[in-house]
């Protein structure tokens, strides 16, 4: 089903929100389906995922790829028989796009902590540059999950003419305040680990103990007890599965990259940018999502509507934890397909 996979090198330096230019920026991507007119849909992943939405599966408990298997496919919400789906890797993510593990062509060393802190605006600009490089002036929709949903809304506000629609899954204008503060502290907790070495650790080593702890904390935000006990035979088995994921994550995900992704997520508040969105918006919330609680998503819906944006809100009942949203996609098939079909 994968039509193409590659990395696009930006021909001009990328301006960053905190100032300065990022030269030699590259954006990794995969596409599914064939382009035909304005049938392109851009898919943006969550904080710990990759752009490889259909896999292949990794040989570890931590699975950054394959998260879109229930979302993409014939008779699924994103059907590549009629849509051209572009799954882009976010700036700072260590799966092919420019990130701290990218080699500096001038020094031959990885960028490491030399790569400045990033924002959702920087990520949105990188996605826009990828689309320009692919010759796309307008797409049918931007579809984002979690952090990707924030980037999708920021991109729609930045370039209102770029897209006809935006679909966010488990995303609101910002994280709840307590979580913004806590996830924003991931940076400090990693710096306090002696193995972090101010970001100049050897690749494959570094503050793995702290990374494991932070991943476990993140997983408990993604999955609630009800979902875990339904998926595993008992809570003990569920805890072992989470611990195995955290162990593999700590060995796989670069700590400097985790800092960039978590600070971008925690630092984002789109309130002032929502009125600039001209595309139609579909907000999908999970009933028990901690990262994007229904009340916060409904608030985002009201802000968009008050600004004159044509917005819709759809809440998924049942096992609606953040991490479960993409495993229970049958409940969103109809709303997403209907929304995309009506876009012009």
C-alpha positions in Angstrom: 0.0 0.0 0.0 3.0 2.3 0.5 3.3 4.4 -2.7 6.5 6.2 -1.9 8.9 6.9 1.0 11.6 9.4 1.1 13.2 12.5 2.6 12.7 16.0 1.3 15.6 18.5 1.7 14.4 22.1 2.1 16.2 24.3 -0.5 16.0 27.4 1.8 16.8 27.8 5.5 13.8 27.3 7.8 13.0 30.3 10.1 12.5 29.3 13.7 10.0 30.9 16.1 12.8 31.5 18.7 14.9 33.2 16.1 17.6 32.2 13.7 17.5 29.9 10.7 17.8 26.1 10.4 19.8 25.3 7.4 19.7 21.9 5.5 16.4 20.9 7.1 15.1 17.6 5.9 11.6 16.1 6.3 10.9 12.3 6.1 7.6 11.1 4.8 5.6 8.2 3.4 2.7 8.4 1.0 -0.2 6.0 0.4 -2.5 6.2 -2.7 -2.2 8.2 -5.9 -2.5 12.0 -6.2 -5.4 13.1 -8.3 -6.6 16.7 -8.3 -7.0 18.0 -4.7 -7.3 14.6 -3.1 -4.2 14.9 -0.8 -4.6 14.4 2.9 -1.7 15.2 5.3 -1.3 12.9 8.3 0.6 14.1 11.3 1.7 11.8 14.1 1.7 12.1 17.9 4.6 12.9 20.2 6.3 9.5 20.4 5.2 8.1 17.0 6.9 8.1 13.6 5.6 9.0 10.1 5.5 5.2 9.3 1.8 5.0 10.0 1.5 1.5 8.4 4.6 0.0 9.9 6.4 -2.3 9.5 6.2 -3.3 13.1 9.3 -3.1 15.2 10.7 -6.1 17.1 10.3 -4.2 20.4 7.5 -3.5 22.9 7.8 0.2 22.0 6.0 0.6 18.6 6.5 4.0 17.1 5.3 2.8 13.7 2.1 1.1 12.5 -0.2 3.3 14.6 -2.4 4.1 11.6 -3.4 0.6 10.5 -7.0 1.0 11.7 -7.1 4.6 10.3 -5.7 4.0 6.7 -7.0 1.4 4.3 -9.9 0.5 2.0 -13.2 1.3 3.7 -11.4 3.0 6.6 -11.5 6.8 7.3 -8.5 7.4 5.1 -9.0 5.3 2.1 -5.9 5.3 -0.3 -8.1 4.0 -3.2 -9.6 7.6 -3.3 -7.2 9.7 -1.3 -3.5 10.5 -1.6 -2.2 10.4 2.0 1.0 12.0 3.0 2.3 11.0 6.4 5.0 13.5 7.4 7.6 13.2 10.2 7.5 16.2 12.5 10.5 18.4 12.9 12.6 17.2 15.9 11.3 13.6 15.7 14.2 11.1 15.5 12.8 9.1 12.6 14.3 10.8 9.6 13.4 14.5 9.9 16.0 16.9 11.1 16.5 16.2 14.8 19.2 16.0 17.4 20.5 12.7 15.9 20.9 14.3 12.5 24.5 14.6 11.4 25.9 18.1 10.9 27.4 18.1 7.4 30.1 20.6 8.5 31.3 18.8 11.6 30.3 15.2 11.0 28.9 15.1 14.5 25.2 14.8 15.4 23.4 18.1 16.1 22.6 17.0 19.7 21.8 20.0 22.0 22.9 22.4 19.3 19.5 22.1 17.8 17.4 24.8 19.5 14.1 24.2 21.2 11.3 23.9 18.6 7.6 24.9 18.6 4.5 23.8 16.8 5.0 26.8 14.5 8.4 25.5 13.5 6.9 22.0 12.9 4.1 23.5 10.8 6.5 25.5 8.7 8.5 22.3 8.0 5.4 20.5 6.8 4.4 23.4 4.6 7.8 23.4 3.0 7.5 19.7 2.4 4.2 20.2 0.6 5.6 23.1 -1.5 8.5 20.8 -2.4 5.9 18.2 -3.6 4.2 20.8 -5.7 1.1 20.9 -3.6 -0.5 24.3 -3.2 -3.7 23.0 -1.6 -4.7 19.8 0.1 -8.1 18.4 1.1 -7.4 18.0 4.7 -4.8 18.0 7.5 -5.3 15.1 9.9 -3.4 15.2 13.2 -3.2 13.0 16.3 -2.4 14.5 19.7 0.7 16.8 19.1 0.1 16.4 15.4 -3.4 17.8 15.8 -1.9 21.0 17.3 0.5 21.2 14.4 -2.4 20.8 11.9 -4.4 23.6 13.5 -1.3 25.8 13.6 -0.6 25.1 10.0 -4.2 25.9 9.0 -3.9 29.2 10.8 -0.5 30.0 9.3 -1.5 29.3 5.7 -5.4 29.5 5.6 -5.4 28.8 1.8 -3.5 25.6 2.1 -6.3 23.2 3.2 -10.1 22.8 3.0 -10.4 21.0 6.3 -8.7 19.9 9.5 -9.4 16.8 11.5 -7.9 16.6 15.0 -7.9 13.3 17.0 -7.3 13.7 20.7 -6.2 17.4 20.5 -7.5 20.7 21.8 -6.1 24.2 21.8 -3.6 23.2 24.5 -2.9 20.5 27.1 -4.6 21.0 30.5 -2.6 23.4 32.6 -1.4 20.8 35.1 -0.1 18.5 32.3 1.5 21.5 30.5 3.5 22.1 33.6 4.4 18.5 34.2 5.4 17.6 30.6 7.2 20.9 30.4 9.3 19.6 33.3 10.6 16.6 31.3 13.4 18.9 30.1 14.5 19.7 33.6 14.3 16.1 34.8 16.6 15.0 32.0 19.1 17.7 32.7 19.2 16.7 36.3 20.3 13.2 35.4 24.2 13.0 35.5 24.1 10.7 32.4 22.5 13.5 30.4 25.9 15.3 30.4 24.2 18.6 29.2 23.0 16.7 26.1 26.5 15.5 25.0 26.0 11.9 25.8 27.0 9.1 23.5 24.2 7.9 21.1 22.7 4.8 22.5 23.5 5.7 26.1 22.6 8.8 28.0 19.9 9.1 30.8 18.1 5.9 30.1 16.8 5.5 33.7 15.1 8.9 33.5 13.8 8.2 30.0 12.2 5.0 31.2 10.6 6.9 34.1 9.2 9.6 31.8 7.9 7.1 29.3 6.1 5.2 32.0 4.5 8.4 33.2 3.5 9.3 29.6 2.0 5.8 29.0 -0.2 6.2 32.1 -1.5 9.4 30.6 -2.2 7.5 27.3 -3.9 4.5 28.8 -6.3 4.3 31.7 -6.9 1.3 33.9 -10.2 0.3 32.3 -8.6 0.1 28.8 -5.6 -1.8 30.1 -7.6 -4.4 32.0 -9.8 -4.9 28.9 -6.7 -5.4 26.7 -4.7 -7.6 29.0 -5.8 -10.5 31.2 -5.2 -8.5 34.5 -3.5 -5.3 35.7 -0.3 -7.2 36.5 0.1 -8.2 32.9 -0.7 -4.6 31.8 1.9 -3.2 34.1 4.5 -5.6 32.7 3.6 -4.6 29.1 4.0 -0.9 30.0 7.3 -1.5 31.7 8.6 -3.4 28.6 7.5 -0.5 26.4 9.3 2.0 28.7 12.5 -0.2 28.7 12.6 -0.3 24.9 11.7 3.4 24.5 14.5 4.4 26.8 16.9 2.5 24.5 15.4 3.8 21.3 14.2 7.4 21.6 16.9 10.0 21.7 16.6 12.1 25.0 17.4 15.4 23.2 14.7 14.7 20.7 12.3 13.8 23.6 13.0 17.2 25.1 12.1 18.9 21.8 8.9 17.0 21.3 7.7 17.4 24.9 8.6 21.2 25.2 6.8 21.9 21.9 3.7 20.0 23.2 3.7 21.6 26.6 4.5 25.1 25.2 1.7 25.2 22.7 -1.5 27.2 23.2 -3.4 28.0 20.0 -6.1 30.3 21.5 -4.9 33.4 19.7 -4.4 31.6 16.4 -7.8 29.8 16.1 -9.6 32.8 14.6 -7.2 32.7 11.7 -8.3 29.3 10.6 -10.5 29.4 7.5 -10.8 25.6 6.9 -13.7 23.5 8.2 -12.6 21.7 11.4 -13.7 18.3 12.9 -12.6 17.8 16.5 -12.7 14.2 17.8 -12.5 13.6 21.5 -12.2 10.5 23.6 -14.6 10.3 26.6 -11.7 9.4 29.0 -8.8 11.2 27.3 -6.6 12.8 29.9 -4.4 14.7 27.4 -7.3 16.2 25.5 -10.3 16.0 27.9 -13.7 16.4 26.2 -14.3 19.7 28.1 -11.1 21.1 26.7 -11.9 19.9 23.2 -15.5 21.4 23.5 -13.9 24.7 24.6 -11.8 24.6 21.4 -14.9 24.0 19.4 -16.6 27.0 20.9 -13.6 29.2 20.3 -13.5 28.2 16.7 -17.3 28.7 16.3 -17.2 32.1 18.0 -14.6 33.1 15.4 -16.8 32.1 12.6 -15.1 28.8 11.8 -17.3 26.0 10.5 -16.4 23.5 13.3 -17.9 20.1 14.4 -17.3 18.2 17.6 -17.6 14.4 17.9 -17.1 12.6 21.2 -16.2 8.9 21.2 -17.9 7.0 24.1 -16.6 3.9 25.7 -12.8 3.2 25.9 -11.8 6.7 24.9 -8.3 7.0 26.4 -5.8 8.9 24.3 -3.8 5.9 23.3 -7.0 3.9 22.5 -8.3 6.4 20.0 -6.5 4.8 17.1 -7.4 1.3 18.1 -11.1 2.0 18.2 -11.4 3.8 14.9 -14.6 2.1 13.8 -16.4 4.7 16.0 -15.0 7.5 13.9 -15.2 6.0 10.4 -18.6 7.6 9.6 -17.9 11.1 11.0 -14.4 11.4 9.3 -15.5 9.9 6.0 -18.6 12.2 5.9 -16.4 15.3 6.8 -13.8 14.6 4.1 -16.4 13.9 1.5 -18.1 17.2 2.0 -14.9 19.3 1.7 -14.4 21.5 -1.3 
